């Protein structure tokens, strides 16, 4: 059995990185030698300088910690190429340093801002082209022109222009192709389901090149451009790159061999090479920009599809959560309804026996404190019974089991009964309680008990929050096809930020000190629920320090023509 030590993976990584450095050295060496050889063949006018673009590619494909080794391997390949082409050592070192400056100006900002990780995005491409066509070749061109001018006496401007053009074209054409072409995408182009379409598209490029060759007496070289763009549209970066290489081979081969009739017709080889290089650069730039736009569209489409899937999943989860919440709410309401019924029986007994003790029906209690305690028990029992009734009614409404018993009655009777019931409490609190209703009957079809419960809750709240010396008025009036039942007080008022919260279960108004009054906060919630069961609504208007008006509007009232005046009792 073969065992692997802990150092084996590290040794494998070191060996693989060493092979990669050797590859960088060889690629830079041979591409630089090829460029220099072509430059000598055509009289010091270099073809597109590829070596720097290859080095930029390897730097962008590796983390910053590997840059020193990769840069050293690439520059060593450049230096050795210069020496192999019979340049003196000082000149070889100077030219290598000029190339190094341009390479770092392109690669360093892209790596620093992380643009190399999303190179195919429009923003990254714009930054790259700005560096590759601007400061990178310009700086290296000025440095090389300065060296050649003082070392050999060569014309400064001509050297700078030649260096800038070849270096910039190399960056702009080679780097985007190397950075954007993916191996798996190339494989898909020639897969069984796409190979026929790919060959047809590439055949379109071949036809445009053939027409340009056989009809070279006509200016139809422009057909190459749309043919390459068509391949890019259908097969992305990879298809456009193959089409570009076909066009570049067709155009550069005659230009480098001096057969101008194959491509463009100009007077000198220098002009021919420059025009061909620019033509290839324009096509390459178009391929990259079109490919980037298509890739961005595909990315957005995939993002949209993912967002739709997530939204659908979220909607399904929301439906499940809603159903669970509704089921839990129904179970809660059923539990509260059951418990409220169970609590009523012992609570009625407590209230009944406390009333017997308070009235001393079977003889005196003895100590006066017993009489006081029995009164407290009776008051607490009534309060607790009221709370249980509210909980029971609210749970019935939430469970959908609250049944309206509609009958035809005069709402003024409800106002009178409620004022009578609340008069003693208002008197104890030092609050003036009055009613304001018209002399004519206000009849409607509604649940009498629900209307009474609504008004009692509104009056109870108003008295609770109105200080001694204040006033509470119950109003009843007609408004169009509806009855408006409202209670107005001169109490403490409600802050505007709390008004919208009222009417929800277990929500209470807190005073400026943060304390809340006695109660569960079910009063207004029950009023709102009872109003809505009658297809009505609840409205609250309040000013802090001046008072509050709570109104309930109930539609579908039935007015009668008989006018029977009803006098309401007033309490002061």
BAVEXMI-110627 format. One line per 2 residues: number of its first residue (from 0); their letters; for each residue x, y, z of C-alpha. Coordinates in nm, 4 decimals. Each point is the difference from the previous one (the first is absolute). Layout:
N
NUM) A) X/Y/Z ~ ...
This chain:
572
0) XX) 0.0000/0.0000/0.0000 ~ 0.1418/0.3415/-0.1035
2) XX) -0.0318/0.2775/0.2572 ~ 0.0240/0.3686/-0.0725
4) XX) 0.1899/0.2241/0.2393 ~ -0.1215/0.3438/0.1031
6) XX) 0.2712/0.1647/-0.2123 ~ -0.1128/-0.1624/-0.3263
8) XX) -0.2718/0.2599/-0.0883 ~ 0.2434/0.2849/0.0687
10) XX) 0.2625/-0.1602/-0.2240 ~ -0.2584/-0.0477/-0.2755
12) XX) -0.1025/0.3668/0.0206 ~ 0.3638/0.1118/-0.0082
14) XX) 0.0712/-0.2211/-0.3017 ~ -0.3103/0.1246/-0.1833
16) XX) 0.0904/0.3631/0.0680 ~ 0.3549/-0.0611/-0.1236
18) XX) -0.1375/-0.1441/-0.3258 ~ -0.2246/0.3050/-0.0343
20) XX) 0.2973/0.2353/0.0438 ~ 0.1906/-0.1911/-0.2665
22) XX) -0.3017/0.0354/-0.2293 ~ -0.0089/0.3768/0.0612
24) XX) 0.3717/0.0264/-0.0812 ~ -0.0345/-0.2008/-0.3220
26) XX) -0.3112/0.1831/-0.1243 ~ 0.1530/0.3423/0.0635
28) XX) 0.3355/-0.1039/-0.1523 ~ -0.1432/-0.1382/-0.3243
30) XX) -0.2627/0.2724/-0.0449 ~ 0.2645/0.2699/0.0553
32) XX) 0.2395/-0.1713/-0.2401 ~ -0.2762/-0.0248/-0.2603
34) XX) -0.0886/0.3666/0.0392 ~ 0.3625/0.1101/-0.0276
36) XX) 0.0609/-0.2235/-0.3018 ~ -0.3037/0.1445/-0.1782
38) XX) 0.1168/0.3473/0.0913 ~ 0.3385/-0.0659/-0.1605
40) XX) -0.1585/-0.1519/-0.3107 ~ -0.2183/0.2995/-0.0721
42) XX) 0.2441/0.2685/0.0991 ~ -0.0451/0.0626/0.3729
44) XX) -0.3790/0.0302/-0.0261 ~ -0.1210/-0.2568/0.2504
46) XX) -0.3155/-0.2042/-0.0287 ~ -0.2404/-0.0058/0.2946
48) XX) 0.2158/-0.0496/0.3120 ~ -0.1444/-0.3087/0.1695
50) XX) 0.2565/-0.0681/0.2749 ~ -0.1190/0.2705/0.2401
52) XX) -0.3647/-0.1002/-0.0454 ~ 0.0838/-0.3625/0.0874
54) XX) 0.1806/0.1120/0.3161 ~ -0.2960/0.2178/0.1023
56) XX) -0.2293/-0.3005/-0.0459 ~ 0.2070/-0.2241/0.2274
58) XX) 0.0223/0.2713/0.2673 ~ -0.3769/0.0524/0.0015
60) XX) -0.0601/-0.3748/0.0226 ~ 0.2112/-0.0399/0.3148
62) XX) -0.0193/0.1432/0.3533 ~ 0.2195/0.2918/0.0951
64) XX) 0.2337/-0.2219/0.2044 ~ 0.1120/-0.1753/-0.3229
66) XX) 0.0600/0.3176/-0.1963 ~ 0.3680/0.0387/0.0812
68) XX) 0.0825/-0.3491/-0.1303 ~ -0.2183/0.0340/-0.3115
70) XX) 0.1330/0.3473/-0.0764 ~ 0.3585/-0.1236/0.0411
72) XX) -0.0629/-0.2949/-0.2352 ~ -0.1667/0.2197/-0.2625
74) XX) 0.2636/0.2734/0.0081 ~ 0.2748/-0.2617/-0.0117
76) XX) -0.1600/-0.1386/-0.3162 ~ -0.0134/0.3522/-0.1470
78) XX) 0.3632/0.0685/0.0918 ~ 0.1195/-0.3289/-0.1458
80) XX) -0.1953/0.0678/-0.3214 ~ 0.1694/0.3382/-0.0405
82) XX) 0.3422/-0.1586/0.0573 ~ -0.0813/-0.2824/-0.2421
84) XX) -0.0881/0.2592/-0.2655 ~ 0.3502/0.1521/0.0391
86) XX) -0.0915/0.2983/0.2168 ~ 0.2727/0.1104/0.2395
88) XX) -0.0547/-0.0662/0.3680 ~ -0.0583/0.3675/0.0996
90) XX) -0.2530/0.0381/-0.2786 ~ -0.1707/-0.3287/0.0893
92) XX) -0.0270/0.1076/0.3654 ~ -0.1379/0.3415/-0.0963
94) XX) -0.2626/-0.1416/-0.2367 ~ -0.1045/-0.2619/0.2564
96) XX) -0.0418/0.2736/0.2615 ~ -0.2185/0.2006/-0.2419
98) XX) -0.2194/-0.3047/-0.0570 ~ -0.0215/-0.0654/0.3746
100) XX) -0.1284/0.3542/0.0608 ~ -0.2825/-0.0413/-0.2507
102) XX) -0.0985/-0.3436/0.1293 ~ -0.0280/0.1177/0.3608
104) XX) -0.1973/0.3118/-0.0965 ~ -0.2617/-0.2256/-0.1602
106) XX) -0.0069/-0.2885/0.2472 ~ 0.0423/0.1706/0.3392
108) XX) -0.3173/0.2201/-0.0024 ~ -0.2166/-0.2849/-0.1309
110) XX) 0.1212/-0.2254/0.2791 ~ -0.0247/0.2684/0.2675
112) XX) -0.3670/0.0724/-0.0736 ~ -0.0884/-0.3648/-0.0638
114) XX) -0.1051/0.0678/-0.3593 ~ 0.1928/-0.3002/-0.1307
116) XX) -0.2531/-0.2293/0.1721 ~ -0.2842/0.1426/-0.2099
118) XX) 0.1971/0.0945/-0.3078 ~ -0.2894/-0.0599/-0.2406
120) XX) -0.2145/0.2665/0.1689 ~ -0.0334/0.3310/-0.1889
122) XX) 0.1472/0.2017/0.2892 ~ 0.3117/-0.2199/0.0204
124) XX) 0.0501/0.0115/-0.3766 ~ -0.0260/0.3785/-0.0066
126) XX) 0.2681/0.0309/0.2701 ~ 0.2211/-0.2517/-0.1781
128) XX) -0.0213/0.1737/-0.3374 ~ 0.0654/0.3368/0.1647
130) XX) 0.3236/-0.1401/0.1501 ~ 0.1002/-0.2105/-0.3024
132) XX) -0.0439/0.2811/-0.2516 ~ 0.1142/0.2801/0.2288
134) XX) 0.2652/0.0138/0.2722 ~ 0.1436/-0.3531/-0.0349
136) XX) 0.1253/0.0157/-0.3618 ~ 0.0588/0.3738/0.0217
138) XX) 0.2364/-0.0231/0.2990 ~ 0.1956/-0.2927/-0.1421
140) XX) 0.0157/0.1709/-0.3423 ~ 0.1376/0.3223/0.1475
142) XX) 0.2568/-0.1919/0.2047 ~ 0.1157/-0.2023/-0.3014
144) XX) 0.0097/0.3055/-0.2268 ~ 0.2080/0.1866/0.2558
146) XX) 0.2468/-0.2877/0.0272 ~ 0.0347/-0.0500/-0.3771
148) XX) 0.0350/0.3729/-0.0585 ~ 0.2921/0.0402/0.2397
150) XX) 0.1564/-0.3427/-0.0564 ~ -0.0244/-0.0326/-0.3781
152) XX) -0.1188/0.3382/-0.1218 ~ -0.3263/-0.1374/-0.1372
154) XX) -0.2807/0.2477/-0.0633 ~ -0.1986/0.0429/0.3202
156) XX) -0.3470/0.0462/-0.1530 ~ 0.0187/-0.2863/-0.2492
158) XX) 0.1249/-0.2435/0.2652 ~ -0.2679/0.1050/0.2489
160) XX) -0.2821/-0.0330/-0.2580 ~ 0.1139/-0.3440/-0.1212
162) XX) 0.0411/-0.1327/0.3550 ~ -0.3307/0.1446/0.1180
164) XX) -0.1976/-0.1375/-0.2953 ~ 0.1309/-0.3557/0.0155
166) XX) -0.0167/-0.0191/0.3810 ~ -0.3519/0.1459/0.0251
168) XX) -0.1321/-0.2266/-0.2759 ~ 0.1503/-0.3016/0.1746
170) XX) -0.1712/0.0829/0.3283 ~ -0.3349/0.0897/-0.1573
172) XX) -0.0240/-0.3030/-0.2271 ~ 0.1688/-0.2879/0.1859
174) XX) -0.0839/0.0563/0.3684 ~ -0.3829/0.0162/-0.0384
176) XX) 0.0035/-0.3138/-0.2140 ~ 0.2096/-0.1936/0.2526
178) XX) -0.2045/0.1255/0.2961 ~ -0.3462/-0.0592/-0.1419
180) XX) 0.0291/-0.3245/-0.1976 ~ -0.0975/-0.3023/0.2138
182) XX) 0.1027/-0.3550/-0.0755 ~ -0.3391/-0.1494/0.0876
184) XX) -0.1759/0.2541/-0.2250 ~ 0.2287/-0.0957/-0.2886
186) XX) -0.0842/-0.3646/0.0602 ~ -0.3730/0.0792/-0.0028
188) XX) 0.0372/0.1772/-0.3368 ~ 0.1111/-0.3256/-0.1561
190) XX) -0.2274/-0.2296/0.1949 ~ -0.2367/-0.2287/-0.1867
192) XX) -0.2996/0.2334/0.0259 ~ 0.1888/0.3191/-0.1013
194) XX) 0.2730/-0.1062/-0.2400 ~ -0.2132/0.0351/-0.3157
196) XX) -0.1037/0.3570/0.0884 ~ 0.3569/0.0868/0.0972
198) XX) 0.1391/-0.1248/-0.3308 ~ -0.2660/0.1936/-0.1908
200) XX) 0.0877/0.3193/0.1867 ~ 0.3732/-0.0452/-0.0507
202) XX) -0.0766/-0.0808/-0.3632 ~ -0.1589/0.3444/-0.0240
204) XX) 0.3307/0.1554/0.1032 ~ 0.1851/-0.2200/-0.2470
206) XX) -0.2353/0.1083/-0.2793 ~ 0.0591/0.3694/0.0803
208) XX) 0.3766/-0.0616/-0.0138 ~ -0.0323/-0.1909/-0.3273
210) XX) -0.2050/0.2771/-0.1578 ~ 0.2613/0.2522/0.1078
212) XX) 0.2704/-0.2167/-0.1594 ~ -0.1678/-0.0750/-0.3315
214) XX) -0.1574/0.3432/-0.0381 ~ 0.3053/0.1898/0.1231
216) XX) -0.0558/0.2618/-0.2639 ~ -0.3074/0.1149/0.1931
218) XX) -0.0013/0.1632/0.3478 ~ -0.1933/-0.2752/0.1772
220) XX) 0.2312/-0.0638/0.2966 ~ -0.2744/0.1543/0.2185
222) XX) -0.1924/-0.3323/-0.0323 ~ 0.2474/-0.1603/0.2389
224) XX) -0.1180/0.2131/0.2901 ~ -0.3729/-0.0971/0.0012
226) XX) 0.0905/-0.3656/-0.0567 ~ 0.2194/-0.0056/0.3109
228) XX) -0.2621/0.1896/0.2048 ~ -0.2660/-0.2513/-0.1099
230) XX) 0.2095/-0.2846/0.1383 ~ 0.0459/0.1984/0.3226
232) XX) -0.3737/0.0510/0.0380 ~ -0.0672/-0.3717/-0.0388
234) XX) 0.3000/-0.1516/0.1793 ~ 0.1217/0.2746/0.2338
236) XX) 0.3653/0.0831/0.0690 ~ 0.1227/-0.3367/-0.1202
238) XX) -0.1686/0.0107/-0.3412 ~ 0.1055/0.3620/-0.0546
240) XX) 0.3602/-0.0875/0.0893 ~ 0.0173/-0.2781/-0.2581
242) XX) -0.1475/0.2305/-0.2626 ~ 0.2492/0.2722/0.0972
244) XX) 0.2943/-0.2406/-0.0300 ~ -0.1194/-0.1061/-0.3462
246) XX) -0.0239/0.3643/-0.1093 ~ 0.3354/0.0914/0.1586
248) XX) 0.1763/-0.2896/-0.1705 ~ -0.1471/0.0957/-0.3365
250) XX) 0.0905/0.3676/0.0369 ~ 0.3399/-0.0238/0.1711
252) XX) 0.1553/-0.2734/-0.2134 ~ 0.0064/0.2019/-0.3255
254) XX) 0.0894/0.3160/0.1885 ~ 0.3071/-0.1622/0.1538
256) XX) 0.1053/-0.1633/-0.3270 ~ -0.0509/0.3168/-0.2018
258) XX) -0.2849/-0.1237/-0.2214 ~ -0.2240/0.3004/0.0352
260) XX) -0.2570/-0.1270/-0.2468 ~ -0.1216/-0.2531/0.2568
262) XX) -0.1356/0.2652/0.2312 ~ 0.0300/0.3768/-0.0241
264) XX) 0.1713/0.2033/-0.2646 ~ 0.2443/0.2610/0.1338
266) XX) 0.3306/0.1321/-0.1182 ~ 0.2372/-0.1350/0.2686
268) XX) 0.0252/-0.3122/0.2160 ~ 0.0080/0.2161/0.3124
270) XX) -0.3346/0.1599/-0.0816 ~ -0.1447/-0.3370/-0.0975
272) XX) 0.0984/-0.1590/0.3314 ~ -0.1315/0.2934/0.2022
274) XX) -0.3366/-0.0034/-0.1818 ~ -0.0366/-0.3776/0.0359
276) XX) 0.0849/0.0145/0.3697 ~ -0.2523/0.2765/0.0577
278) XX) -0.2653/-0.1927/-0.1923 ~ 0.0629/-0.3095/0.2132
280) XX) -0.0029/0.2114/0.3152 ~ -0.3388/0.1499/-0.0888
282) XX) -0.1480/-0.3438/-0.0688 ~ 0.1518/-0.1350/0.3211
284) XX) -0.1370/0.2883/0.2042 ~ -0.3438/-0.0497/-0.1531
286) XX) 0.0114/-0.3731/0.0731 ~ 0.0895/0.0604/0.3633
288) XX) -0.2630/0.2709/0.0536 ~ -0.2758/-0.1984/-0.1706
290) XX) 0.0998/-0.3133/0.1898 ~ 0.0015/0.1936/0.3282
292) XX) -0.3458/0.1398/-0.0697 ~ -0.1345/-0.3466/-0.0809
294) XX) 0.1644/-0.1495/0.3089 ~ -0.1494/0.2769/0.2142
296) XX) -0.3425/-0.0663/-0.1496 ~ 0.0306/-0.3716/0.0700
298) XX) 0.1100/0.0752/0.3545 ~ -0.2986/0.2285/0.0529
300) XX) -0.2344/-0.2573/-0.1502 ~ 0.1393/-0.2678/0.2303
302) XX) -0.0307/0.2385/0.2948 ~ -0.3576/0.0781/-0.0951
304) XX) -0.0819/-0.3688/-0.0344 ~ 0.1552/-0.0685/0.3401
306) XX) -0.1918/0.2913/0.1505 ~ -0.3247/-0.1357/-0.1463
308) XX) 0.0723/-0.3431/0.1468 ~ 0.0816/0.1548/0.3387
310) XX) -0.3136/0.2146/-0.0124 ~ -0.2120/-0.3039/-0.0830
312) XX) 0.1577/-0.1949/0.2848 ~ -0.0531/0.2941/0.2337
314) XX) -0.3617/0.0256/-0.1102 ~ -0.0561/-0.3690/0.0681
316) XX) 0.1681/0.0338/0.3394 ~ -0.2150/0.3046/0.0741
318) XX) -0.3145/-0.1929/-0.0897 ~ 0.1029/-0.2846/0.2276
320) XX) 0.0872/0.2451/0.2783 ~ -0.3310/0.1815/-0.0479
322) XX) -0.1951/-0.3252/0.0179 ~ 0.1914/-0.1011/0.3122
324) XX) -0.0604/0.3392/0.1588 ~ -0.3706/-0.0122/-0.0806
326) XX) -0.0262/-0.3522/0.1388 ~ 0.1858/0.1045/0.3148
328) XX) -0.2218/0.3072/0.0320 ~ -0.3146/-0.2126/-0.0304
330) XX) 0.1305/-0.2430/0.2601 ~ 0.0859/0.2921/0.2280
332) XX) -0.3447/0.1498/-0.0422 ~ -0.1663/-0.3347/0.0698
334) XX) 0.2158/-0.0434/0.3101 ~ -0.0833/0.3490/0.1268
336) XX) -0.3680/-0.0534/-0.0630 ~ 0.0044/-0.3297/0.1901
338) XX) 0.2049/0.1399/0.2883 ~ -0.2183/0.3097/0.0246
340) XX) -0.3089/-0.2166/0.0412 ~ 0.1772/-0.2098/0.2606
342) XX) 0.1097/0.3120/0.1930 ~ -0.3439/0.1531/0.0059
344) XX) -0.1520/-0.2680/0.2273 ~ 0.2296/0.0447/0.3029
346) XX) 0.0186/0.3751/-0.0615 ~ -0.3789/0.0351/0.0171
348) XX) 0.0072/-0.1863/0.3287 ~ 0.2666/0.2368/0.1370
350) XX) -0.2009/0.3054/-0.1045 ~ -0.3252/-0.1443/0.1364
352) XX) 0.1384/-0.0898/0.3398 ~ 0.1829/0.3338/0.0287
354) XX) -0.3301/0.1782/-0.0675 ~ -0.1681/-0.2038/0.2783
356) XX) 0.2795/0.0961/0.2366 ~ -0.0124/0.3634/-0.1062
358) XX) -0.3764/0.0198/0.0579 ~ 0.0369/-0.1940/0.3311
360) XX) -0.3174/-0.1985/-0.0783 ~ 0.0758/-0.2660/0.2638
362) XX) 0.1185/0.2383/0.2697 ~ 0.2788/0.2472/0.0655
364) XX) 0.3576/-0.0871/-0.0921 ~ 0.1430/0.1425/0.3183
366) XX) 0.3094/0.2043/-0.0737 ~ -0.0579/0.2776/-0.2568
368) XX) 0.3109/-0.1086/-0.1850 ~ -0.1801/-0.3171/-0.1059
370) XX) -0.2677/0.2096/-0.1626 ~ 0.2713/0.1995/-0.1796
372) XX) 0.1763/-0.3154/-0.1137 ~ -0.3203/-0.1542/-0.1334
374) XX) -0.0615/0.3200/-0.1974 ~ 0.3495/-0.0271/-0.1486
376) XX) -0.0606/-0.3647/-0.0887 ~ -0.3279/0.0931/-0.1677
378) XX) 0.1583/0.2854/-0.2014 ~ 0.2961/-0.2132/-0.1076
380) XX) -0.2354/-0.2818/-0.0974 ~ -0.2125/0.2276/-0.2186
382) XX) 0.3122/0.1393/-0.1636 ~ 0.1382/-0.3466/-0.0653
384) XX) -0.3358/-0.1161/-0.1381 ~ -0.0024/0.2978/-0.2372
386) XX) 0.3468/-0.0896/-0.1234 ~ -0.0982/-0.3629/-0.0506
388) XX) -0.3079/0.1068/-0.1937 ~ 0.2169/0.2155/-0.2255
390) XX) 0.2448/-0.2867/-0.0549 ~ -0.2870/-0.2376/-0.0716
392) XX) -0.1623/0.2326/-0.2527 ~ 0.3331/0.0752/-0.1697
394) XX) 0.0895/-0.3681/-0.0232 ~ -0.3416/-0.0762/-0.1489
396) XX) 0.0475/0.2706/-0.2620 ~ 0.3512/-0.1221/-0.0880
398) XX) -0.1229/-0.3588/-0.0177 ~ -0.2867/0.1057/-0.2275
400) XX) -0.2610/-0.1223/0.2470 ~ -0.1471/0.3347/0.1017
402) XX) -0.3606/0.0094/-0.1193 ~ -0.1881/0.3243/-0.0453
404) XX) -0.3597/0.0043/0.1231 ~ -0.1365/0.2875/-0.2024
406) XX) -0.3158/0.1755/0.1167 ~ -0.1695/0.3303/-0.0716
408) XX) 0.0428/0.2455/0.2886 ~ 0.0594/0.3618/0.0907
410) XX) 0.3654/0.0741/0.0808 ~ -0.1111/0.2711/0.2421
412) XX) -0.1125/-0.2748/0.2380 ~ 0.3528/-0.1416/-0.0030
414) XX) 0.1476/0.3439/0.0693 ~ -0.2410/0.0529/0.2928
416) XX) 0.0734/-0.3433/0.1552 ~ 0.3753/0.0412/-0.0318
418) XX) -0.0059/0.3483/0.1541 ~ -0.2019/-0.1374/0.2925
420) XX) 0.2475/-0.2842/0.0494 ~ 0.3084/0.2253/-0.0125
422) XX) -0.1408/0.2941/0.1963 ~ 0.1135/-0.1223/0.3425
424) XX) 0.3527/-0.0736/-0.1184 ~ 0.0246/0.3419/-0.1665
426) XX) -0.1211/0.1637/0.3199 ~ 0.2655/-0.1835/0.2021
428) XX) 0.2673/0.1248/-0.2410 ~ -0.1320/0.3563/0.0092
430) XX) -0.0866/-0.0051/-0.3729 ~ -0.3109/0.1593/-0.1525
432) XX) -0.1835/-0.2534/-0.2191 ~ -0.2590/0.1167/-0.2551
434) XX) -0.1748/-0.1173/-0.3165 ~ -0.0588/0.1803/-0.3271
436) XX) -0.2621/-0.1639/-0.2244 ~ -0.2770/0.1417/-0.2216
438) XX) -0.3655/0.0019/0.1080 ~ -0.1011/-0.2231/-0.2960
440) XX) 0.0548/-0.3774/0.0187 ~ 0.3266/-0.1412/-0.1305
442) XX) -0.1002/-0.3521/-0.0998 ~ 0.2187/-0.2614/-0.1637
444) XX) 0.0360/-0.3731/-0.0509 ~ 0.2863/-0.1217/0.2160
446) XX) 0.0963/-0.2198/0.2921 ~ -0.1362/0.1820/0.3053
448) XX) 0.2476/-0.1604/0.2401 ~ 0.2947/0.0849/-0.2293
450) XX) -0.1075/0.3652/-0.0258 ~ -0.0289/0.0194/0.3764
452) XX) 0.3421/-0.1598/0.0447 ~ 0.1531/0.2468/-0.2463
454) XX) -0.1350/0.3038/0.1814 ~ 0.0831/-0.1351/0.3475
456) XX) 0.3609/-0.0602/-0.1028 ~ 0.0307/0.3465/-0.1519
458) XX) -0.1507/0.1659/0.3107 ~ 0.2196/-0.2080/0.2316
460) XX) 0.3145/0.1022/-0.1875 ~ -0.1004/0.3649/-0.0095
462) XX) -0.0692/0.0115/0.3756 ~ 0.3228/-0.1861/0.0739
464) XX) 0.2137/0.2528/-0.1877 ~ -0.1868/0.3158/0.1021
466) XX) 0.1239/0.1721/0.3176 ~ -0.2360/0.1323/0.2693
468) XX) -0.1917/0.3057/-0.1162 ~ -0.0014/-0.1211/-0.3590
470) XX) -0.2952/-0.0764/-0.2258 ~ -0.1109/-0.3037/-0.2036
472) XX) -0.2751/0.0267/-0.2624 ~ -0.1675/-0.2872/-0.1897
474) XX) -0.1224/0.1012/-0.3474 ~ -0.2329/-0.1796/-0.2407
476) XX) -0.0873/0.1407/-0.3423 ~ -0.0693/-0.0873/-0.3610
478) XX) 0.2579/0.0486/-0.2744 ~ -0.1319/-0.0891/-0.3411
480) XX) -0.0966/-0.3675/0.0031 ~ 0.1794/-0.0734/0.3261
482) XX) -0.0332/0.0484/0.3731 ~ 0.2921/0.1650/0.1785
484) XX) 0.0397/-0.0830/0.3695 ~ 0.2804/0.1968/0.1658
486) XX) 0.1371/0.0857/0.3434 ~ 0.1804/0.3284/0.0560
488) XX) 0.2108/0.0743/0.3089 ~ 0.2218/0.2764/0.1340
490) XX) 0.2622/-0.2433/0.1234 ~ 0.3746/-0.0277/-0.0356
492) XX) -0.0091/-0.0650/-0.3754 ~ 0.2056/-0.2428/-0.2035
494) XX) 0.3373/0.0727/-0.1659 ~ -0.0206/-0.0137/-0.3792
496) XX) 0.2588/-0.2793/-0.0223 ~ -0.2217/-0.2238/0.2174
498) XX) -0.3365/0.0649/-0.1671 ~ 0.0605/-0.2459/-0.2834
500) XX) 0.0925/-0.2738/0.2463 ~ -0.3268/0.0206/0.1895
502) XX) -0.2705/-0.2431/-0.0944 ~ 0.2447/-0.2914/-0.0082
504) XX) -0.0337/-0.2662/0.2703 ~ 0.1988/0.0555/0.3213
506) XX) 0.1213/0.3463/-0.1030 ~ -0.0317/0.2800/0.2564
508) XX) 0.0827/0.3680/0.0041 ~ 0.2926/0.0877/0.2244
510) XX) 0.0297/0.3345/0.1718 ~ 0.3012/0.2264/-0.0084
512) XX) 0.1629/-0.1926/0.2839 ~ -0.0325/-0.3246/-0.1892
514) XX) -0.2676/-0.1520/0.2224 ~ -0.3214/-0.1531/-0.1297
516) XX) -0.3439/-0.0052/0.1589 ~ -0.1741/-0.3043/0.1347
518) XX) -0.1398/-0.2374/-0.2617 ~ 0.1013/-0.2407/-0.2749
520) XX) -0.0321/0.2297/-0.2984 ~ -0.2861/-0.2094/-0.1369
522) XX) -0.2641/0.2742/0.0322 ~ 0.0596/0.1885/-0.3232
524) XX) 0.1032/-0.3199/-0.1790 ~ -0.3367/-0.1514/0.0890
526) XX) -0.1794/0.3190/-0.1072 ~ 0.1765/-0.0096/-0.3369
528) XX) -0.0739/-0.3718/-0.0440 ~ -0.3700/0.0425/0.0862
530) XX) -0.0261/0.2981/-0.2356 ~ 0.1620/-0.1949/-0.2833
532) XX) -0.2366/-0.2926/0.0520 ~ -0.2756/0.2536/-0.0783
534) XX) 0.1998/0.1163/-0.3089 ~ 0.0871/0.3161/0.1917
536) XX) 0.3229/0.1663/0.1050 ~ 0.1752/0.1702/0.2893
538) XX) 0.1562/0.3488/-0.0130 ~ 0.2080/0.1818/0.2637
540) XX) 0.0731/0.3721/0.0163 ~ 0.2106/0.1319/0.2853
542) XX) 0.2069/0.2974/0.1138 ~ 0.2390/-0.0439/0.2899
544) XX) -0.1195/0.1971/0.3017 ~ -0.3353/0.0892/-0.1582
546) XX) -0.1879/-0.3267/-0.0383 ~ -0.1044/-0.2831/-0.2276
548) XX) -0.2985/-0.0861/-0.2174 ~ -0.0565/-0.3639/-0.0926
550) XX) -0.2647/-0.0639/-0.2657 ~ -0.1637/-0.3187/-0.1237
552) XX) -0.1849/0.0092/-0.3318 ~ -0.2618/-0.2717/-0.0634
554) XX) -0.1563/-0.0182/-0.3506 ~ -0.3421/-0.1250/-0.1141
556) XX) -0.2135/0.1657/0.2673 ~ -0.3770/0.0169/-0.0504
558) XX) -0.1578/0.3283/0.0949 ~ -0.3656/0.0292/0.1087
560) XX) -0.2347/0.2887/-0.0638 ~ -0.1525/-0.0044/0.3455
562) XX) 0.1667/0.2545/0.2229 ~ -0.0149/-0.0822/0.3680
564) XX) 0.2169/0.2306/0.2143 ~ 0.2284/-0.1697/0.2505
566) XX) 0.1466/0.1992/0.2888 ~ 0.3401/-0.1077/0.1267
568) XX) 0.1063/0.0254/0.3601 ~ 0.2906/0.2295/0.0717
570) XX) 0.2535/-0.0508/0.2705 ~ 0.2078/0.2787/0.1393
